[in-house]
Amino acid sequence: MSDPPEKSFAALFEEANRGAPPRRRPRVGETVDAVVVQIGREAVFVELESRQQGFIDPADLQRPDGALHAAVGDRIRARIASSDPEAGLRLVPTLEAAVAAGAGVPIGPAERPEAVKIAVGMSVTGEVSRVESYGVFLQIAGTKGRAGRGLIPLAELGVPRGADLRKGFPLGTKLPAKVLQVADGKITLSLRALKDDEERAQFEGFRDSEKAAGPGFGTFGDLLKRTRK
């Protein structure tokens, strides 16, 4: 007698789940844990703990330079943004998950398509809107209200101890800054880190130009030795 034909994966899966209570479909607005199962050009497909599948827009995980920080097997904390019988579940990473991925996160209501996005490590500009003894508040360009206001702590201003912040940073002064942290609705910025980045970039540019130019003439003494030969 010939062996019975092997059952398909779908049939085995159906048998394994036969008699099990139906899984509850997540509700819109609910926060869930998801695992990346496939990465496509137009969607990052994930599977929820309930074995249901959904997708995340790649733009929600992209870094400012356009790179996508996601891999199959990654766990992502996300919120159910919409549920459609045809399109399926659309998820949006939580603020913490987006920040951890290095993605840009919107300042203010995420529903606004024109909302300004920032990411940890990127440079922003803004105007001084408030000065305190512990630091300077910067209203990030393109934003309004508290949601777009970041704090540059005293230690990140790069000024001498005891400096008069109100005199050094008058209200309305335009400043560039680097985003250090985005958490719990608060944005931490730094002038010192931005300056360090600029100095590092200048040094690396000088070093690369030296390498491209090749060996130089050396010291004045070396030049004299070569001319006497």
Rosetta silent file (secondary structure, phi, psi, omega in degrees, C-alpha in Angstrom):
SEQUENCE: MSDPPEKSFAALFEEANRGAPPRRRPRVGETVDAVVVQIGREAVFVELESRQQGFIDPADLQRPDGALHAAVGDRIRARIASSDPEAGLRLVPTLEAAVAAGAGVPIGPAERPEAVKIAVGMSVTGEVSRVESYGVFLQIAGTKGRAGRGLIPLAELGVPRGADLRKGFPLGTKLPAKVLQVADGKITLSLRALKDDEERAQFEGFRDSEKAAGPGFGTFGDLLKRTRK
SCORE:     score description
SCORE:     0.000 S_00000001
   1 L     0.000  142.674  179.939    0.000    0.000    0.000 S_00000001
   2 L   -81.501  151.722  179.262    1.222    3.498   -0.771 S_00000001
   3 L   -66.745  145.597  177.808    1.749    6.025    1.987 S_00000001
   4 L   -65.230  147.269 -179.362   -1.111    8.516    2.498 S_00000001
   5 L   -62.853  143.006  178.577   -0.468   11.941    0.970 S_00000001
   6 L   -67.348  141.338  179.008    1.070   14.520    3.290 S_00000001
   7 L   -77.542  148.370  179.293   -1.329   17.137    4.550 S_00000001
   8 L   -71.497  161.166  178.222   -0.799   20.741    3.588 S_00000001
   9 H   -60.497  -39.469 -179.323    0.396   23.296    6.101 S_00000001
  10 H   -61.437  -40.412 -178.907   -2.977   25.042    5.880 S_00000001
  11 H   -68.327  -42.189  178.321   -4.796   21.811    6.750 S_00000001
  12 H   -62.988  -40.744  179.625   -2.497   21.086    9.685 S_00000001
  13 H   -63.609  -38.859 -179.564   -2.898   24.658   10.947 S_00000001
  14 H   -67.041  -39.639  179.066   -6.674   24.342   10.730 S_00000001
  15 H   -66.297  -40.369 -178.503   -6.642   21.076   12.657 S_00000001
  16 H   -64.171  -29.624 -176.657   -4.390   22.496   15.357 S_00000001
  17 L  -101.119    1.794 -179.158   -6.753   25.404   15.879 S_00000001
  18 L   -67.347  132.371 -179.967   -9.991   23.446   15.584 S_00000001
  19 L    87.090  -11.336  178.736  -12.057   23.849   18.698 S_00000001
  20 L   -76.476  145.738  179.710   -9.977   26.787   19.945 S_00000001
  21 L   -62.138  142.820 -179.756  -11.921   29.899   20.899 S_00000001
  22 L   -61.296  138.890 -179.163  -11.935   32.555   18.142 S_00000001
  23 L   -76.722  138.041  179.969   -9.239   35.182   18.600 S_00000001
  24 L   -73.160  132.553  178.179  -10.443   38.682   19.359 S_00000001
  25 L   -77.172  127.763 -179.255   -9.673   41.183   16.625 S_00000001
  26 L   -57.561  146.507 -179.124   -7.705   44.131   18.062 S_00000001
  27 L   -91.677  153.051  176.069   -9.609   47.383   18.301 S_00000001
  28 L   -61.162  131.991 -177.813   -8.576   50.658   16.705 S_00000001
  29 L    96.863  -15.087 -179.593   -6.501   52.644   19.199 S_00000001
  30 L   -75.592  142.870  178.040   -5.299   49.550   21.048 S_00000001
  31 E   -98.576  131.059 -174.616   -1.546   49.158   21.611 S_00000001
  32 E  -135.271  166.769  172.124   -0.109   45.756   20.751 S_00000001
  33 E  -100.473  135.974 -178.644    3.200   43.928   20.304 S_00000001
  34 E  -134.439  154.074  178.196    4.031   42.843   16.773 S_00000001
  35 E  -118.065  132.097  178.940    6.830   40.902   15.082 S_00000001
  36 E   -70.225  124.217 -179.802    8.151   41.818   11.631 S_00000001
  37 E  -111.635  -20.890  179.475    7.571   38.867    9.271 S_00000001
  38 E  -162.009  143.911  178.430    8.266   40.462    5.895 S_00000001
  39 E  -118.639  116.618  178.684    9.569   43.751    4.519 S_00000001
  40 L  -109.876  177.678 -178.853    8.160   44.982    1.218 S_00000001
  41 L   -71.097  -30.572 -175.717    8.655   48.143   -0.787 S_00000001
  42 L  -112.739   -3.626 -179.289    5.307   49.584    0.256 S_00000001
  43 L  -160.946  148.966  171.374    4.695   47.950    3.625 S_00000001
  44 E  -104.660  111.972 -174.786    6.373   46.298    6.594 S_00000001
  45 E   -87.597  135.506 -177.056    4.243   43.233    7.384 S_00000001
  46 E  -130.676  160.232  175.472    3.904   42.186   11.012 S_00000001
  47 E  -121.711  132.754 -178.964    2.198   39.471   13.005 S_00000001
  48 E   -85.365  167.494  178.126    0.435   40.166   16.286 S_00000001
  49 L   -62.254  -23.475  178.217    0.451   37.907   19.328 S_00000001
  50 L   -80.948    7.339 -178.560   -3.096   36.927   18.332 S_00000001
  51 L    72.053    3.294  176.102   -1.589   35.463   15.128 S_00000001
  52 L   -83.661  151.572 -176.702   -3.341   38.133   13.103 S_00000001
  53 E  -108.931  153.332  178.170   -1.345   40.039   10.548 S_00000001
  54 E  -151.364 -171.191 -179.195   -1.110   43.730    9.813 S_00000001
  55 E  -144.653  155.840  176.829    1.207   46.208    8.200 S_00000001
  56 E  -122.608  136.348  175.955    3.189   49.362    9.002 S_00000001
  57 L   -65.580  127.190  179.908    3.918   52.125    6.534 S_00000001
  58 H   -54.267  -30.254 -179.765    7.710   52.117    5.915 S_00000001
  59 H   -61.457  -24.984 -179.401    7.687   55.923    6.299 S_00000001
  60 H   -77.688   -8.656  179.406    6.827   55.417    9.981 S_00000001
  61 L  -121.462    3.443 -177.512   10.118   53.569   10.505 S_00000001
  62 E   -81.203  142.320  173.898   12.385   55.541    8.186 S_00000001
  63 L   -79.343  166.378 -179.861   15.283   57.585    9.452 S_00000001
  64 L   -56.199  -27.866  179.852   15.748   61.175    8.239 S_00000001
  65 L   -85.224    3.649  177.854   18.219   59.939    5.603 S_00000001
  66 L    93.393   -8.863 -179.571   15.596   57.571    4.187 S_00000001
  67 L   -71.418  144.203 -179.946   17.133   54.372    5.581 S_00000001
  68 E  -102.247  117.938 -178.196   14.710   51.804    6.985 S_00000001
  69 L   -98.825   81.080  178.645   15.700   50.445   10.382 S_00000001
  70 L  -158.220  144.941  179.432   13.722   47.198   10.497 S_00000001
  71 L  -143.241  154.205  178.420   14.498   43.512   10.041 S_00000001
  72 L   -59.318  130.235 -178.067   12.525   40.277   10.015 S_00000001
  73 L   102.675  -15.710  178.725   12.122   39.110   13.596 S_00000001
  74 L   -64.815  141.969  174.250   12.154   42.586   15.164 S_00000001
  75 E   -98.974  131.466 -176.477    9.537   43.200   17.850 S_00000001
  76 E  -129.982  129.906  173.725    7.717   46.505   17.562 S_00000001
  77 E   -85.441  124.824 -173.905    5.274   48.097   19.964 S_00000001
  78 E  -144.560  163.620  178.982    2.554   49.704   17.852 S_00000001
  79 E  -110.505  139.902  177.685   -0.943   51.146   17.923 S_00000001
  80 E   -72.988  113.404 -177.625   -3.815   49.932   15.727 S_00000001
  81 E   -89.442  -35.760  179.955   -4.519   52.925   13.475 S_00000001
  82 E  -158.268  156.918  179.267   -7.247   51.423   11.269 S_00000001
  83 E  -135.383  115.359 -177.060   -8.991   48.151   10.541 S_00000001
  84 E  -126.770  134.200 -178.902  -10.324   47.461    7.072 S_00000001
  85 L   -57.253  -31.701 -177.897  -11.781   44.137    5.815 S_00000001
  86 L   -94.073  -48.515 -177.084   -9.831   44.451    2.571 S_00000001
  87 L   -77.561  -25.160 -179.405   -6.672   46.368    3.528 S_00000001
  88 E    91.061 -160.712 -178.001   -6.325   44.673    6.912 S_00000001
  89 E   -88.102  125.011  174.427   -4.867   46.133   10.100 S_00000001
  90 E  -104.440  126.869 -177.711   -2.704   49.227    9.745 S_00000001
  91 E  -113.472  152.374  176.064   -0.379   49.844   12.672 S_00000001
  92 E  -125.869  126.567 -179.703    1.645   52.879   13.716 S_00000001
  93 E   -57.557  145.133  173.586    4.742   52.462   15.937 S_00000001
  94 L   -66.039  164.760 -179.994    4.507   54.005   19.376 S_00000001
  95 H   -56.405  -43.800 -178.923    6.638   57.066   20.016 S_00000001
  96 H   -63.601  -40.783 -179.507    9.161   54.984   21.951 S_00000001
  97 H   -67.581  -40.976  179.440    9.370   52.379   19.167 S_00000001
  98 H   -65.718  -42.113  179.406    9.815   55.017   16.462 S_00000001
  99 H   -64.004  -41.530  179.995   12.501   56.820   18.457 S_00000001
 100 H   -63.318  -30.910  178.930   14.320   53.532   19.099 S_00000001
 101 L   -82.499   -5.585 -178.671   14.314   52.866   15.349 S_00000001
 102 L    79.910   11.977 -177.537   15.758   56.312   14.700 S_00000001
 103 L   -79.568  158.750  174.851   12.651   57.317   12.766 S_00000001
 104 L   -75.566  135.864  179.221   11.248   60.817   12.611 S_00000001
 105 E  -115.754  140.319 -177.772    8.319   61.370   14.967 S_00000001
 106 E   -70.402  144.246  174.472    5.682   64.065   14.436 S_00000001
 107 L   -97.293  118.232 -178.680    5.516   67.042   16.771 S_00000001
 108 L    93.902 -162.585 -177.564    1.933   67.677   17.723 S_00000001
 109 L   -58.500  122.609 -178.887   -1.131   65.924   16.233 S_00000001
 110 L   -69.594  -17.192 -177.818    0.062   63.050   14.022 S_00000001
 111 L   -71.205  -20.422  179.939   -3.092   63.382   11.901 S_00000001
 112 L   -75.574  118.703 -179.039   -1.770   66.617   10.357 S_00000001
 113 L   -64.386  -23.389 -178.042    0.055   65.712    7.132 S_00000001
 114 L   -92.864    8.452 -177.990    2.145   68.867    7.448 S_00000001
 115 L   -60.282  137.237  178.691    3.278   68.033   10.982 S_00000001
 116 L   -71.876  136.314  178.172    6.989   68.591   11.531 S_00000001
 117 E  -111.311  138.591  175.932    8.932   65.391   12.172 S_00000001
 118 E  -128.623  158.098  178.152   12.082   65.148   14.262 S_00000001
 119 L  -140.718  151.011  178.161   14.408   62.275   15.066 S_00000001
 120 L   -60.332  129.897  179.375   17.120   61.735   17.646 S_00000001
 121 L    99.467  -16.201 -178.774   20.431   62.881   16.198 S_00000001
 122 L   -84.704  162.062  178.213   19.044   65.273   13.607 S_00000001
 123 E   -97.860  140.403  177.898   19.665   69.033   13.531 S_00000001
 124 E  -132.652  166.461  174.276   16.829   71.513   13.928 S_00000001
 125 E  -126.060  159.179  179.933   16.497   75.284   14.098 S_00000001
 126 E  -174.128 -177.029  179.624   14.255   77.430   16.204 S_00000001
 127 E  -116.892  141.990  176.883   13.770   80.603   18.227 S_00000001
 128 E   -65.032  120.874 -177.842   14.410   81.122   21.909 S_00000001
 129 E  -111.742  -14.084 -177.738   10.962   81.300   23.517 S_00000001
 130 E  -164.382  142.707 -179.741   11.825   81.096   27.209 S_00000001
 131 E  -127.842  127.416  177.862   14.903   81.347   29.410 S_00000001
 132 E  -126.744  171.157 -179.466   15.272   79.727   32.830 S_00000001
 133 L   -66.881  -24.445 -176.752   18.173   79.205   35.213 S_00000001
 134 L   -95.870   -2.084  178.871   18.342   75.527   34.200 S_00000001
 135 E   158.909 -174.371 -176.388   18.318   76.081   30.443 S_00000001
 136 E  -121.689  135.257  177.422   16.813   77.651   27.348 S_00000001
 137 E   -94.941  134.155 -178.038   13.592   76.647   25.581 S_00000001
 138 E  -119.168  123.936  175.163   13.647   76.608   21.776 S_00000001
 139 E   -84.830  110.665 -174.468   10.485   76.718   19.670 S_00000001
 140 E   -65.574  136.149 -177.001   11.354   74.450   16.752 S_00000001
 141 L   -55.868  134.413  179.399   10.781   76.021   13.341 S_00000001
 142 L    90.327    0.579 -179.155    7.439   75.070   11.799 S_00000001
 143 L  -120.187  164.262  175.822    5.782   74.284   15.127 S_00000001
 144 L  -137.248  148.058  175.230    3.524   76.086   17.563 S_00000001
 145 L    79.122 -175.283 -172.769    2.842   75.579   21.248 S_00000001
 146 H   -64.618  -32.430 -176.469    4.358   73.352   23.882 S_00000001
 147 H   -61.057  -29.484 -178.362    4.509   70.224   21.690 S_00000001
 148 H  -102.740   17.154 -177.790    7.167   71.818   19.482 S_00000001
 149 E  -103.268  123.549  179.672    9.185   73.371   22.288 S_00000001
 150 E  -111.713  151.449  179.499   12.485   71.742   23.219 S_00000001
 151 E  -101.429  130.013  170.315   14.732   72.348   26.216 S_00000001
 152 E  -101.545  101.194 -178.067   18.450   72.987   25.880 S_00000001
 153 E   -60.843  158.483 -178.400   19.711   72.162   29.399 S_00000001
 154 H   -52.811  -42.396 -177.466   22.379   74.355   30.943 S_00000001
 155 H   -68.231  -18.706 -177.502   25.028   71.654   30.457 S_00000001
 156 H  -100.853    5.139  179.822   24.203   71.461   26.725 S_00000001
 157 L   -84.658  -22.616 -179.895   24.463   75.195   26.041 S_00000001
 158 L    71.495   32.691  179.735   28.257   75.205   25.993 S_00000001
 159 L  -113.672  156.758  179.025   28.547   78.391   28.061 S_00000001
 160 L   -62.744  152.581  177.302   30.784   79.075   31.075 S_00000001
 161 L   -63.087  135.173 -179.958   29.380   78.406   34.519 S_00000001
 162 L    87.537    3.081 -179.566   27.610   81.427   35.926 S_00000001
 163 L   -66.468  147.603  178.781   26.925   82.947   32.501 S_00000001
 164 L   -81.351  103.047 -175.558   23.895   85.226   32.192 S_00000001
 165 H   -66.973  -35.040 -179.005   21.569   83.147   30.003 S_00000001
 166 H   -66.918  -33.129  178.274   19.078   85.958   29.477 S_00000001
 167 H   -79.630  -35.584 -178.368   21.812   88.174   28.117 S_00000001
 168 H   -79.072  -24.732 -178.288   23.434   85.419   26.066 S_00000001
 169 L  -134.804   73.847  179.133   20.163   84.089   24.621 S_00000001
 170 L   -61.344  152.295  178.128   17.611   86.911   24.219 S_00000001
 171 L   -57.898  136.499  179.188   14.039   85.949   23.365 S_00000001
 172 L    92.922   -8.629  178.870   13.588   85.493   19.628 S_00000001
 173 L   -63.976  131.824  178.793   17.221   84.536   19.000 S_00000001
 174 E   -88.316  131.331 -176.975   17.447   81.942   16.213 S_00000001
 175 E  -136.655  146.659  167.923   19.579   78.919   17.048 S_00000001
 176 E   -93.130  151.607  179.728   20.492   75.559   15.508 S_00000001
 177 E  -154.231  163.125  178.008   20.501   72.547   17.833 S_00000001
 178 E  -107.882  138.477  179.751   20.807   68.777   17.846 S_00000001
 179 E   -79.410  119.037  179.714   18.006   66.515   19.073 S_00000001
 180 E   -95.087  -37.586 -174.449   19.281   64.428   21.986 S_00000001
 181 E  -156.455  144.171  172.604   16.103   62.812   23.256 S_00000001
 182 E  -132.377  109.717 -176.554   12.373   62.564   22.596 S_00000001
 183 E  -157.771  140.587  176.335   10.464   60.964   25.472 S_00000001
 184 L    54.083   36.727  178.138    7.258   61.443   27.423 S_00000001
 185 L    75.066    9.259 -179.172    6.276   64.385   25.235 S_00000001
 186 E  -116.189  142.602 -179.127    9.521   66.216   26.019 S_00000001
 187 E  -116.560  126.493  177.436   12.291   67.157   23.593 S_00000001
 188 E  -109.083  128.318 -176.598   15.876   67.607   24.763 S_00000001
 189 E  -118.159  169.193 -179.860   18.224   69.599   22.532 S_00000001
 190 E  -150.013  132.995  170.833   21.916   70.469   22.568 S_00000001
 191 L   -87.663  -36.592 -177.086   24.112   73.245   21.196 S_00000001
 192 H   -63.395  -43.866 -179.299   27.283   71.609   22.487 S_00000001
 193 H   -65.608  -36.339  178.666   26.663   68.314   20.657 S_00000001
 194 H   -66.212  -40.946  178.186   25.967   70.151   17.410 S_00000001
 195 H   -64.323  -40.170  178.206   29.225   72.084   17.730 S_00000001
 196 H   -61.743  -40.688  179.030   31.105   68.843   18.436 S_00000001
 197 H   -62.692  -43.033 -178.977   29.608   67.315   15.275 S_00000001
 198 H   -64.813  -42.227  179.176   30.668   70.304   13.193 S_00000001
 199 H   -66.332  -38.039  178.570   34.229   70.217   14.548 S_00000001
 200 H   -65.462  -40.754  179.491   34.431   66.477   13.938 S_00000001
 201 H   -65.252  -39.359  178.025   33.203   66.918   10.368 S_00000001
 202 H   -64.699  -41.243 -179.902   35.803   69.644    9.739 S_00000001
 203 H   -65.082  -44.740 -179.769   38.588   67.458   11.110 S_00000001
 204 H   -65.573  -36.089  176.987   37.529   64.460    9.019 S_00000001
 205 H   -64.954  -41.451  177.897   37.278   66.663    5.933 S_00000001
 206 H   -64.684  -42.194 -179.398   40.805   67.996    6.540 S_00000001
 207 H   -64.231  -41.294  179.158   42.123   64.478    7.111 S_00000001
 208 H   -65.562  -38.422  179.659   40.528   63.198    3.894 S_00000001
 209 H   -67.352  -34.424  177.651   41.960   66.106    1.904 S_00000001
 210 H   -66.009  -41.044  179.091   45.432   65.374    3.318 S_00000001
 211 H   -65.733  -40.906 -178.969   45.152   61.732    2.265 S_00000001
 212 H   -66.350  -32.833 -178.232   43.988   62.707   -1.226 S_00000001
 213 H   -74.699  -20.164 -179.784   46.904   65.140   -1.629 S_00000001
 214 L    81.155 -173.897 -178.777   49.452   62.420   -0.834 S_00000001
 215 L   -63.390  138.706 -178.965   52.781   62.964    0.965 S_00000001
 216 L   -90.449 -163.755 -178.868   53.760   66.599    1.295 S_00000001
 217 L   -75.472  -14.375 -176.047   57.131   68.301    1.227 S_00000001
 218 L    81.904 -156.846 -179.469   57.795   67.423    4.847 S_00000001
 219 L   -78.955  168.851  178.650   59.647   69.809    7.098 S_00000001
 220 H   -63.439  -35.123  178.076   61.765   72.723    5.882 S_00000001
 221 H   -63.624  -40.822  178.356   64.879   70.713    6.833 S_00000001
 222 H   -63.347  -39.334  179.843   63.781   67.794    4.643 S_00000001
 223 H   -63.286  -41.947  178.519   63.269   70.203    1.726 S_00000001
 224 H   -63.202  -39.715  179.393   66.803   71.569    2.114 S_00000001
 225 H   -61.922  -40.604 -178.030   68.287   68.072    2.143 S_00000001
 226 H   -69.932  -35.460 -178.609   66.558   67.190   -1.128 S_00000001
 227 H   -73.407  -21.846 -178.889   67.710   70.380   -2.884 S_00000001
 228 H   -85.294  -13.106 -179.131   71.398   69.768   -1.921 S_00000001
 229 L   -73.987    0.000    0.000   71.462   66.282   -3.464 S_00000001
